[in-house]
Amino acid sequence: MARLFIPGPTDVAPEILEAQAQPMIGHRSQAFADLFGRIQGRLRQILKTDHRVYVTASSGSGLQEAALRNGVAHRVLVCINGAFGDRWFKVATSNGIPTDPLQFEWGQPVDPDQVAHALKAKRYDALAVVHNETSTGIENPIAEIGALAREVNPEILLFVDAVSSAGGVDIQTDAWGVDVLLTSSQKCFALPPGLAFAAVSDRVLERAKKIPHRGWYFDFLLLEKYIQRDMTPATPAISLLYALDAQLDRILSEGLQARFARHQRMAEIARAWASERFALFAAAGHRSKTVTTVHNTRQIDVGELNTFLAQYEMSIANGYGPFKDKTFRIGHMGEIQPADLETLLAHIDRFLERQA
Ligand SMILES: Cc1ncc(COP(=O)(O)O)c(C=O)c1O
């Protein structure tokens, strides 16, 4: 039974937690190379890519830093329509990378035409955007953004943060022309936090060759050298890789289409429930399939709601940053089933009845 209806970390199935308890192996052993190689193929399948997928012992933010340090030789344009677009911006500027923000209203999607307009106005060699903006519950139109961006500049590299959607939503990394597609383990992949994955195109590696100071831990050229042998430069998080190995089987045995449809179905349930009782914060037509942001039109006390839900060992998330208490967020990703979500919503209804 699901407990965490927050947009990550999500509940991890008991057998996946148990998989972590296997004995250690040496990370230069054949057993490790077999494990790492097995993981690669299935990650490519889920992320719909022929590119290599680097797996790092970090959370997703580490790979945002990696994309920027390896992939921007000149200047990056960052689309911001929520806290995680802002994260892209902060990671870029704190690394001293020439960066321009392109701001959109929170709760509205990134507009591909405005992106194209900005790309025409100044020379950029990379564009960074969030697929599923977890702070507002917006899904940005990556395919359209990528297509228009390449029309303006075929050389531009497209970096996409899919931290709260990959593994639960159909992301077509190669078909959408994404050069770095990054995500974290603790959201739709329903794993403990601590691993991050990035599908990285050859174009990025070519760019990286021209950038002298890429750092060491997240140097794509170094990761590439090791991944050729199904290894990592530094000691990998072996226990988490055991969990990933088991969870990839679980994901593929559910079936990708079924998994994506389950997430879509849960979004529909959450949206229908929220529109009847409150209102939806995110713009229609661009709503997230993994997190529903509810406009708190009844001004309920979100803290009290969570105290009430705690008796069922359940919790939801408050609104993010400036939208705390003005909105609240219901996460429906990972291994949560529609019936779990319906149970949660029935409990919230009981809370609402008590308020009336
Ligand atoms: C869209 C998005 N991007 C980036 C992050 C940061 O990821 P991590 O905490 O794995 O570094 C999050 C975390 O919630 C997120 O939701």
The ligand as a Tripos MOL2 file, in Angstrom:
@<TRIPOS>MOLECULE
LIG
   16    16     1     0     0
SMALL
NO_CHARGES

@<TRIPOS>ATOM
      1 C1         12.0640   18.4490  -12.0230 C.3       1 LIG1
      2 C2         13.1370   18.2670  -11.0200 C.ar      1 LIG1
      3 N1         14.4030   18.5590  -11.3660 N.ar      1 LIG1
      4 C3         15.4330   18.3920  -10.5220 C.ar      1 LIG1
      5 C4         15.2120   17.9450   -9.2480 C.ar      1 LIG1
      6 C5         16.3700   17.7370   -8.3590 C.3       1 LIG1
      7 O1         16.6300   16.3810   -8.3540 O.3       1 LIG1
      8 P1         17.5590   15.6900   -7.2530 P.3       1 LIG1
      9 O2         16.9550   16.0380   -5.9350 O.co2     1 LIG1
     10 O3         17.4840   14.2410   -7.6220 O.co2     1 LIG1
     11 O4         18.9160   16.2830   -7.4250 O.co2     1 LIG1
     12 C6         13.9220   17.6410   -8.8160 C.ar      1 LIG1
     13 C7         13.6810   17.1790   -7.4460 C.2       1 LIG1
     14 O5         12.5730   17.1640   -6.9700 O.2       1 LIG1
     15 C8         12.8740   17.8080   -9.7380 C.ar      1 LIG1
     16 O6         11.6120   17.5050   -9.3780 O.3       1 LIG1
@<TRIPOS>BOND
     1     1     2 1
     2     2     3 ar
     3     2    15 ar
     4     3     4 ar
     5     4     5 ar
     6     5     6 1
     7     5    12 ar
     8     6     7 1
     9     7     8 1
    10     8     9 2
    11     8    10 1
    12     8    11 1
    13    12    13 1
    14    12    15 ar
    15    13    14 2
    16    15    16 1
@<TRIPOS>SUBSTRUCTURE
     1 LIG1         1 GROUP 0 **** ****
